[in-house]
């Protein structure tokens, strides 16, 4: 389902606090599909596969290369660099809290994390393998992986489907709850500063919650696969559009071919946004204050004052949660020969 931008007032300012029925704390766990319940064995296997660069054509690119969980879950580049130094046209979205998206990728071309995990492997610009089965052959060629697959899925389980399930299971543990905002909406009114509360009020009153709502600030709660998209840019009669080339990418139209989908993008999460610069689908903006001004003008046709922008940025900082400790895995060794040299 495609939904265009709507602006709505979701907050009532009362006694100095924002009161809103849809302010939601981030859950501590993410729901898993019925055919892939999260288990410790799957998570550990998925972490190994996520970190292993040997499943790229050059042996240099892993999932973590573009979605670095040792920082903001992306790579701090405008667009990511894949095999042979190739670059794409879109910014790598953070993997943190991606479990709460109803669809994956900027254009929503994958529904589940399991679907998303397969895509980069055979993308010629990203990991560059001829197909996902060729990548799986490399997994099978590493003897140390078999016991992990056996433990996670049972005997004779080294398949592309199970590898994707393991990576998805790991990614569903990448959640950052207990931010100042989360504590605030749970009742701790000292968790956010006065400026952050003002920013929350301004964020809601300006209409930002028309798209950035729900626990992950990426749209309302929806059925997985339904998706929540917004046209970006909506208002194009301003200097920002040409300066940052905001309308060059046709977004979801590249997937569906429908004219109505031109410049439609999945609404990104605002969680941990202070840790995920640069911003927007093309990574063209490297300052969060500027990004807020751009969003106000291109999506709401509003020009915010400096104080309003400062307050909203302060509020956005309150959406940064607690990152879990990630212990880097020891990857299984190859059996006396490199997989990368023919």
VOGU-3710 file (C-alpha; in Angstrom, 3 decimals, decimal comma):
1> xxxxxxxxxx> 0,000/0,000/0,000  1,311/3,427/-0,918  0,544/6,305/1,376  1,417/9,890/0,592  2,491/12,488/3,088  -0,157/13,707/5,476  0,265/16,379/8,094  -1,519/15,972/11,347  -1,345/17,383/14,830  -0,774/14,531/17,238
11> xxxxxxxxxx> 0,246/16,340/20,366  -1,503/18,560/22,864  0,764/20,766/24,912  -0,347/20,599/28,508  1,475/21,716/31,635  4,741/21,987/29,731  4,663/18,427/28,411  3,657/16,905/25,107  0,718/14,571/25,489  0,168/12,293/22,524
21> xxxxxxxxxx> -1,717/9,047/22,203  0,779/7,667/19,708  4,065/8,432/21,476  5,425/4,901/21,813  8,486/3,501/23,527  10,647/1,153/21,506  10,033/-2,520/22,363  12,864/-4,479/23,965  12,474/-7,322/21,470  11,368/-7,655/17,862
31> xxxxxxxxxx> 8,753/-10,084/16,656  9,984/-12,857/14,365  8,008/-14,587/11,604  6,447/-17,914/12,529  8,813/-19,855/10,263  11,937/-18,282/11,765  11,704/-17,983/15,536  14,736/-16,342/17,072  17,137/-18,733/18,826  20,593/-18,221/20,291
41> xxxxxxxxxx> 22,109/-20,651/17,787  20,626/-18,789/14,809  21,735/-15,434/16,163  25,339/-16,579/16,633  25,471/-18,146/13,165  23,857/-15,058/11,666  26,446/-12,819/13,305  29,250/-14,853/11,727  27,700/-14,685/8,271  27,023/-10,975/8,722
51> xxxxxxxxxx> 30,681/-10,294/9,514  32,284/-12,638/6,960  33,631/-10,909/3,800  34,499/-14,178/2,049  31,042/-14,346/0,496  31,757/-11,349/-1,716  33,452/-11,819/-5,070  36,641/-10,068/-3,915  36,581/-11,246/-0,306  36,534/-7,632/0,855
61> xxxxxxxxxx> 32,880/-6,779/1,539  30,618/-8,127/4,270  27,219/-6,989/5,479  29,066/-5,113/8,202  31,123/-3,183/5,645  28,146/-1,010/4,754  26,089/-1,518/7,919  28,736/-1,241/10,618  27,224/-2,280/13,944  30,292/-1,019/15,751
71> xxxxxxxxxx> 28,932/2,462/15,070  25,580/3,732/13,771  24,729/0,685/11,695  25,807/2,335/8,415  29,143/3,432/6,947  29,201/7,250/7,278  29,494/7,592/3,485  27,054/9,353/1,174  26,808/6,121/-0,812  28,434/2,823/0,049
81> xxxxxxxxxx> 31,457/1,280/-1,641  31,237/-2,325/-2,745  33,580/-4,668/-4,609  36,282/-3,145/-6,841  35,535/0,289/-5,373  32,146/0,453/-7,064  29,553/2,781/-5,571  25,803/2,862/-5,824  23,402/5,794/-5,774  21,772/5,402/-2,367
91> xxxxxxxxxx> 22,868/5,890/1,206  23,166/2,745/3,334  20,338/2,852/5,894  21,136/1,876/9,454  20,601/-1,759/10,378  19,860/-0,804/13,993  16,121/-1,224/14,626  15,561/-2,348/11,032  13,504/-5,166/12,529  10,743/-2,603/13,044
101> xxxxxxxxxx> 10,423/-1,687/9,352  7,376/-3,110/7,600  9,434/-3,335/4,383  13,172/-3,207/3,657  15,378/-1,043/1,399  14,632/2,588/0,513  12,250/1,447/-2,219  10,592/-1,364/-0,255  11,613/-4,058/-2,728  12,058/-6,614/0,068
111> xxxxxxxxxx> 9,458/-7,422/2,679  11,242/-9,318/5,451  14,793/-9,127/6,745  15,135/-12,646/5,356  14,407/-11,268/1,870  16,719/-8,298/2,316  19,652/-10,481/3,391  19,824/-12,120/-0,035  19,883/-8,956/-2,128  23,366/-7,461/-1,635
121> xxxxxxxxxx> 25,184/-10,778/-2,190  24,398/-10,916/-5,907  24,320/-7,170/-6,511  27,204/-6,362/-8,907  27,925/-3,075/-7,117  27,753/-4,476/-3,583  29,109/-7,984/-2,915  29,348/-8,954/-6,553  28,697/-12,703/-6,503  27,169/-14,231/-9,629
131> xxxxxxxxxx> 24,194/-15,447/-7,593  23,291/-16,320/-4,015  23,880/-20,031/-4,573  27,482/-19,312/-5,557  27,918/-17,489/-2,263  26,354/-20,437/-0,448  28,869/-22,776/-2,087  31,588/-20,786/-0,371  29,839/-21,237/2,960  29,669/-24,987/2,389
141> xxxxxxxxxx> 33,372/-25,021/1,503  34,248/-23,842/5,008  34,006/-26,956/7,230  33,626/-24,963/10,417  30,252/-23,598/9,385  28,515/-26,971/9,236  28,275/-27,533/13,015  26,748/-24,084/13,416  24,099/-24,805/10,773  23,448/-28,202/12,363
151> xxxxxxxxxx> 22,909/-26,584/15,736  20,675/-23,838/14,392  18,614/-25,752/11,817  19,420/-29,463/11,993  21,246/-31,830/9,654  21,610/-31,088/5,932  20,583/-27,491/6,516  23,283/-25,505/4,694  20,946/-23,691/2,314  20,541/-20,124/1,107
161> xxxxxxxxxx> 17,184/-19,956/2,859  18,649/-20,908/6,230  21,638/-18,605/5,841  19,238/-15,708/5,228  17,151/-16,767/8,223  20,231/-16,757/10,447  21,306/-13,274/9,337  17,759/-11,999/9,874  17,626/-13,563/13,344  20,831/-11,742/14,244
171> xxxxxxxxxx> 19,548/-8,451/12,858  16,404/-8,739/14,998  18,617/-8,467/18,059  20,002/-5,110/16,899  17,632/-2,966/18,930  18,401/0,195/20,910  15,691/0,760/23,536  15,684/2,840/26,709  16,484/6,174/25,105  15,690/9,364/27,056
181> xxxxxxxxxx> 12,509/9,581/24,975  11,527/6,020/25,892  12,027/6,693/29,573  10,089/9,946/29,262  7,004/8,386/27,684  7,112/5,620/30,291  6,703/8,247/33,005  10,152/9,580/33,865  9,564/13,266/33,125  13,172/14,094/34,033
191> xxxxxxxxxx> 14,571/11,841/31,323  14,380/14,606/28,715  15,576/18,181/29,032  13,260/21,171/28,733  14,665/21,853/25,277  14,032/18,264/24,196  10,441/18,483/25,398  10,002/21,755/23,493  11,457/20,028/20,468  9,008/17,155/20,832
201> xxxxxxxxxx> 6,142/19,640/20,929  7,481/21,483/17,888  8,086/18,200/16,058  4,458/17,189/16,540  2,876/20,611/16,013  4,826/21,119/12,786  3,352/17,961/11,303  6,473/15,774/11,370  4,506/12,935/12,951  2,406/12,701/9,801
211> xxxxxxxxxx> 5,147/10,367/8,559  7,550/9,844/11,450  5,294/8,165/13,970  5,189/4,838/15,768  7,774/3,391/18,099  10,574/3,609/15,530  9,415/6,942/14,087  9,140/5,312/10,663  5,377/5,316/10,216  2,383/3,869/11,995
221> xxxxxxxxxx> 2,295/0,240/13,004  1,371/-1,692/9,894  1,320/-5,263/8,701  4,680/-6,463/7,455  4,854/-5,995/3,710  2,249/-3,265/3,570  4,867/-0,559/3,773  4,688/3,121/4,576  5,983/5,405/1,873  6,131/9,160/1,450
231> xxxxxxxxxx> 6,835/11,303/-1,569  10,184/13,050/-1,198  10,420/15,834/-2,082  6,762/16,815/-1,943  7,128/20,575/-2,353  9,713/21,167/-5,058  9,604/24,937/-5,536  12,637/25,632/-3,371  16,411/25,741/-3,695  16,977/22,610/-1,614
241> xxxxxxxxxx> 15,680/20,256/-4,299  18,247/21,217/-6,911  21,077/21,914/-4,449  20,923/18,416/-2,983  19,530/16,617/-6,068  16,609/15,352/-4,012  14,306/14,540/-6,933  16,819/12,763/-9,176  16,146/9,320/-7,686  12,688/8,036/-8,657
251> xxxxxxxxxx> 12,487/5,790/-5,601  9,858/3,074/-5,588  9,035/3,791/-9,235  12,187/1,844/-10,139  10,573/-1,237/-8,583  6,954/-0,929/-9,690  7,105/1,181/-12,848  3,988/3,002/-11,653  3,950/6,757/-12,253  2,292/7,245/-8,846
261> xxxxxxxxxx> 5,408/5,792/-7,208  7,832/8,401/-8,533  9,975/9,815/-5,716  8,235/7,588/-3,180  10,493/6,191/-0,461  10,054/4,073/2,630  9,975/6,405/5,610  13,262/5,910/7,480  13,517/5,515/11,224  14,603/8,529/13,250
271> xxxxxxxxxx> 16,017/6,339/16,011  19,724/7,092/16,645  19,619/9,676/13,866  22,382/11,707/15,491  24,650/8,690/14,862  23,777/8,093/11,210  24,924/11,102/9,160  24,887/11,827/6,264  21,170/12,042/5,590  18,489/11,212/3,009
281> xxxxxxxxxx> 18,343/8,501/0,376  21,331/9,949/-1,493  23,372/10,917/1,565  23,632/14,464/0,233  23,211/16,335/3,522  25,861/16,137/6,215  24,288/18,258/8,945  21,229/17,329/10,984  20,153/20,938/11,437  20,159/21,379/7,668
291> xxxxxxxxxx> 18,254/18,116/7,243  15,517/19,371/9,585  15,209/22,634/7,635  15,016/20,706/4,369  12,333/18,359/5,658  10,235/21,250/6,917  10,402/23,045/3,566  10,155/20,116/1,149  7,605/18,049/3,068  5,534/20,606/4,990
301> xxxxxxxxxx> 6,234/23,787/3,019  7,314/25,473/6,232  10,357/27,507/7,126  11,441/26,875/10,687  13,313/29,426/12,761  16,728/28,653/14,193  15,310/28,100/17,693  12,709/25,668/16,373  15,384/23,765/14,470  17,670/23,652/17,508
311> xxxxxxxxxx> 14,827/22,337/19,660  13,852/19,636/17,161  17,479/18,488/16,830  17,703/18,323/20,623  14,577/16,160/20,634  16,002/13,891/17,933  19,062/13,369/20,119  16,708/12,000/22,781  15,823/9,152/20,378  19,291/7,612/20,677
321> xxxxxxxxxx> 18,948/4,458/22,746  21,289/2,004/24,414  23,400/-0,078/22,066  23,842/-3,688/23,186  27,329/-5,090/23,594  28,391/-6,952/20,474  31,134/-9,555/20,868  32,882/-10,036/17,550  32,793/-13,677/16,428  35,705/-15,911/15,569
331> xxxxxxxxxx> 34,983/-16,893/11,941  35,451/-20,533/10,906  38,731/-21,105/9,067  39,070/-22,506/5,589  40,470/-25,997/5,101  43,987/-25,412/3,793  43,095/-23,336/0,743  41,765/-19,880/0,014  38,263/-19,551/-1,376  39,287/-16,435/-3,261
341> xx> 42,110/-17,767/-5,439  41,172/-19,983/-8,348
//
